Amino acid sequence: MEEVDWLAAHATDADKRKHTVEREAPRHYLDRDAPALSCLDTVGSAPWFSRASAACCEDTLWAYGVLPWQIGWSHARLVEAFDQKDRQAILRAAADLGHYVADAHVPLHTTLNYNGQLTGQEGLHSVWETRLPELFGGGYDLLLVESVEYVPDVHGWAWQVVMESHGHVAKVLSEERRVSASWAGGDVVREERGGVMQQQRAVEWCRTYDEALDGMVEERWRSAIRGVSSLWYSAWVDAGEPNLSDVLGGGESKSRRWRWFQRKEKKEDPQVP
């Protein structure tokens, strides 16, 4: 199986570990608005884990999420895998890093009210993260993403992304309330999904909600694509720009999928494999 196919097939491996691996779940979120994390207010906008642990207690951090730190840890593992030219380690680390970066772009991964459960809006997480992209993602402009860039400070970058996503939480919640309050028809339908009948938000309700969000889902999706690509590229650069043609692909045609790793001029636009 080519690398691109493997990465697509294993992009959700990190989610599958949530119920089997200790402390996996907190790696996917940061409840930045949790009262218990007010201790972070005194340690700067992008605290290192050691400093945050000193201020908040490490158990508190794991209780309310470690997503921005996990991005840094996963990036470091990918750097090491590139340095060692370990194909399987590269693929596993790249898939995990991509997953965590994508999670960081989802507003509801940054709040204690992650599913609207604190405001009577249960189920909102899957609406934003799954239902809207499935219904309308085909109309999003996801091909012409901004140029991939080298990220010199992955730790600071991860915190910036998480806080940008957190800034969208209020709108995600308020627009759902507004649309639901003004909706005349039924907003829930039964649809078959994976051979099982499930309740889903009605298509037209979802369309109205997506429009009310004013391109938010598309923007975060595009940003995630660029973010994943940029951190993969940055990890390769940080590993010393190793020649991976004999490690990934094993042939000229396949290695072209990874040609962006071998472009040393940052002004060029690397292409995501």
C-alpha positions as CSV (number, residue, x, y, z in Angstrom):
1,M,0.0,0.0,0.0
2,E,1.4,3.4,-0.9
3,E,2.1,5.8,1.9
4,V,-0.8,8.2,1.1
5,D,-3.2,5.3,1.3
6,W,-1.7,4.1,4.6
7,L,-2.0,7.6,6.1
8,A,-5.6,7.9,5.0
9,A,-6.5,4.5,6.4
10,H,-4.8,5.2,9.7
11,A,-5.7,8.8,10.2
12,T,-8.1,7.9,13.0
13,D,-5.8,5.5,14.9
14,A,-5.4,8.0,17.7
15,D,-9.1,8.0,18.2
16,K,-9.3,4.2,18.4
17,R,-6.8,4.2,21.2
18,K,-8.9,6.4,23.5
19,H,-10.6,3.5,25.1
20,T,-7.6,1.2,25.4
21,V,-4.6,3.4,26.1
22,E,-4.3,5.2,29.4
23,R,-4.2,9.0,29.0
24,E,-4.9,8.9,25.3
25,A,-8.2,10.8,25.4
26,P,-6.7,14.0,27.0
27,R,-4.2,14.3,24.2
28,H,-7.1,15.3,21.9
29,Y,-8.4,18.4,23.7
30,L,-7.7,21.3,26.0
31,D,-10.6,22.6,28.2
32,R,-9.1,26.0,28.2
33,D,-12.2,27.6,29.9
34,A,-12.3,25.1,32.7
35,P,-12.1,26.9,36.1
36,A,-9.4,24.5,37.2
37,L,-7.1,25.8,34.4
38,S,-7.3,29.4,35.5
39,C,-3.9,28.6,37.0
40,L,-2.5,28.9,33.4
41,D,-3.4,32.6,33.4
42,T,-0.2,33.3,35.3
43,V,2.3,31.4,33.2
44,G,2.1,33.1,29.8
45,S,0.2,32.5,26.6
46,A,2.2,29.4,25.6
47,P,3.6,27.7,28.7
48,W,5.9,24.7,28.5
49,F,4.5,21.6,30.2
50,S,6.9,21.7,33.1
51,R,6.0,25.3,33.9
52,A,2.3,24.6,33.5
53,S,2.6,21.5,35.7
54,A,4.3,23.6,38.4
55,A,1.4,26.1,38.3
56,C,-1.5,23.7,38.0
57,C,-0.3,20.2,39.0
58,E,0.3,17.7,36.3
59,D,-2.8,15.6,37.2
60,T,-4.9,18.7,36.6
61,L,-3.4,19.1,33.1
62,W,-4.2,15.5,32.2
63,A,-7.7,15.9,33.6
64,Y,-8.5,18.9,31.3
65,G,-6.4,18.1,28.3
66,V,-2.9,18.4,26.9
67,L,-3.5,18.9,23.2
68,P,-1.0,21.8,22.5
69,W,1.8,19.9,24.3
70,Q,0.9,16.7,22.5
71,I,1.4,18.4,19.1
72,G,4.9,19.2,20.2
73,W,5.6,15.7,21.5
74,S,4.3,14.1,18.3
75,H,6.3,16.5,16.2
76,A,9.4,15.5,18.1
77,R,8.7,11.8,17.5
78,L,8.3,12.5,13.7
79,V,11.6,14.3,13.7
80,E,13.3,11.3,15.3
81,A,11.6,8.9,12.9
82,F,12.9,11.0,9.9
83,D,16.3,11.1,11.4
84,Q,16.4,7.3,11.8
85,K,14.8,6.8,8.4
86,D,12.4,4.3,9.9
87,R,9.5,4.0,7.5
88,Q,6.9,2.6,9.8
89,A,7.8,5.0,12.6
90,I,7.6,7.9,10.1
91,L,4.1,6.8,9.0
92,R,2.8,6.2,12.5
93,A,4.1,9.5,13.8
94,A,2.9,11.4,10.7
95,A,-0.6,10.0,11.1
96,D,-0.8,10.8,14.8
97,L,0.6,14.3,14.4
98,G,-1.9,15.0,11.6
99,H,-4.7,13.8,13.8
100,Y,-3.8,16.0,16.8
101,V,-3.3,19.0,14.6
102,A,-6.7,18.5,13.0
103,D,-8.3,18.2,16.5
104,A,-6.7,21.5,17.5
105,H,-8.6,23.2,14.7
106,V,-12.0,22.2,16.0
107,P,-13.4,24.8,18.4
108,L,-15.2,22.2,20.5
109,H,-11.9,20.5,21.3
110,T,-10.9,23.5,23.3
111,T,-13.8,23.9,25.7
112,L,-15.3,22.2,28.8
113,N,-18.7,22.4,27.0
114,Y,-17.3,20.1,24.2
115,N,-20.6,18.7,23.2
116,G,-23.0,21.5,24.2
117,Q,-23.9,19.3,27.2
118,L,-23.5,22.3,29.6
119,T,-26.0,24.4,27.7
120,G,-28.6,22.0,26.6
121,Q,-27.1,21.6,23.1
122,E,-26.1,17.9,23.3
123,G,-24.8,16.5,20.1
124,L,-23.3,19.7,18.7
125,H,-19.8,18.2,18.5
126,S,-20.7,15.7,15.9
127,V,-22.8,18.3,14.0
128,W,-19.8,20.6,13.7
129,E,-17.1,18.1,13.2
130,T,-18.9,15.4,11.1
131,R,-22.4,16.3,9.9
132,L,-21.6,19.6,8.3
133,P,-18.4,18.4,6.5
134,E,-20.1,15.3,5.2
135,L,-23.0,17.3,3.8
136,F,-21.2,20.4,2.5
137,G,-17.5,19.5,2.4
138,G,-17.7,18.8,-1.3
139,G,-18.4,22.4,-1.9
140,Y,-15.6,23.7,0.2
141,D,-12.4,25.0,-1.6
142,L,-9.9,22.6,-0.1
143,L,-7.5,22.3,-3.0
144,L,-6.0,25.8,-3.2
145,V,-4.5,26.0,0.3
146,E,-1.9,28.5,1.2
147,S,1.7,27.5,0.7
148,V,3.2,25.1,3.2
149,E,5.7,26.8,5.5
150,Y,8.5,25.9,7.9
151,V,7.4,26.3,11.5
152,P,10.4,27.2,13.7
153,D,8.4,27.2,17.0
154,V,6.0,24.3,17.0
155,H,5.2,24.8,20.6
156,G,4.1,28.4,20.1
157,W,2.3,27.5,16.9
158,A,0.3,24.8,18.6
159,W,-0.9,27.2,21.3
160,Q,-1.8,29.8,18.8
161,V,-4.0,27.3,16.8
162,V,-5.7,26.1,19.9
163,M,-6.5,29.6,21.1
164,E,-7.7,30.6,17.6
165,S,-10.1,27.7,17.7
166,H,-11.2,28.6,21.2
167,G,-12.1,32.0,20.0
168,H,-14.8,30.4,17.8
169,V,-16.5,28.6,20.6
170,A,-19.0,31.4,21.5
171,K,-20.2,31.6,17.9
172,V,-20.5,27.8,17.5
173,L,-22.9,27.8,20.5
174,S,-24.8,31.0,19.9
175,E,-25.5,30.4,16.3
176,E,-26.8,26.9,17.1
177,R,-29.2,28.4,19.6
178,R,-30.3,31.1,17.2
179,V,-30.9,28.7,14.3
180,S,-32.7,26.2,16.5
181,A,-34.9,28.9,18.1
182,S,-36.0,30.3,14.7
183,W,-36.5,26.9,13.0
184,A,-40.1,26.2,12.2
185,G,-39.9,22.6,11.1
186,G,-38.4,19.5,12.7
187,D,-34.6,19.7,13.0
188,V,-34.0,16.0,13.6
189,V,-34.5,13.1,11.1
190,R,-33.7,9.4,11.2
191,E,-31.1,8.2,8.7
192,E,-29.3,5.0,8.1
193,R,-25.6,5.3,9.0
194,G,-23.3,2.2,8.8
195,G,-26.3,0.0,8.7
196,V,-27.8,1.5,11.8
197,M,-30.7,3.9,12.0
198,Q,-29.6,7.1,13.8
199,Q,-31.0,10.5,14.6
200,Q,-29.3,13.3,12.7
201,R,-29.9,17.0,12.3
202,A,-32.0,17.7,9.2
203,V,-30.1,18.7,6.0
204,E,-31.9,22.0,5.7
205,W,-31.3,22.9,9.3
206,C,-27.6,22.0,8.8
207,R,-27.5,24.2,5.7
208,T,-28.9,27.1,7.7
209,Y,-26.4,26.5,10.5
210,D,-23.5,26.2,8.2
211,E,-24.4,29.5,6.5
212,A,-24.8,31.1,9.9
213,L,-21.2,30.1,10.8
214,D,-20.1,32.1,7.8
215,G,-17.5,29.7,6.4
216,M,-16.0,28.8,9.8
217,V,-15.9,25.0,9.1
218,E,-14.3,25.5,5.7
219,E,-11.7,27.9,7.1
220,R,-10.7,25.6,10.0
221,W,-10.5,22.7,7.6
222,R,-8.3,24.6,5.2
223,S,-6.1,25.8,8.1
224,A,-5.8,22.2,9.3
225,I,-4.7,21.0,5.9
226,R,-2.0,23.6,5.8
227,G,-1.0,23.0,9.4
228,V,-0.6,19.3,9.0
229,S,1.5,19.8,5.9
230,S,3.6,22.4,7.5
231,L,4.4,20.4,10.5
232,W,5.3,17.3,8.5
233,Y,7.6,19.5,6.4
234,S,9.1,21.2,9.5
235,A,9.8,17.8,11.1
236,W,11.7,16.7,8.0
237,V,13.7,20.0,8.0
238,D,14.4,19.6,11.7
239,A,15.7,16.1,11.1
240,G,18.3,17.5,8.7
241,E,16.4,17.1,5.4
242,P,17.2,13.4,4.9
243,N,16.9,11.8,1.5
244,L,13.9,9.6,1.9
245,S,13.6,8.3,-1.7
246,D,14.8,4.9,-0.6
247,V,12.6,4.8,2.5
248,L,9.3,6.2,1.3
249,G,8.0,4.8,-2.0
250,G,10.9,2.7,-3.1
251,G,10.7,3.9,-6.7
252,E,10.8,7.1,-8.8
253,S,7.0,7.3,-9.4
254,K,6.2,6.9,-5.7
255,S,8.9,9.1,-4.4
256,R,7.4,11.9,-6.4
257,R,4.6,11.9,-3.8
258,W,7.2,13.0,-1.3
259,R,9.1,15.4,-3.5
260,W,8.1,18.3,-1.2
261,F,10.4,16.8,1.4
262,Q,13.4,17.4,-0.9
263,R,12.7,21.0,-1.9
264,K,15.1,23.1,0.1
265,E,14.0,26.5,-1.2
266,K,11.3,27.6,1.1
267,K,9.8,29.9,-1.5
268,E,8.6,26.8,-3.5
269,D,5.2,25.4,-2.6
270,P,5.6,21.8,-1.4
271,Q,2.7,19.6,-2.4
272,V,1.0,17.4,0.2
273,P,1.4,13.7,-0.7
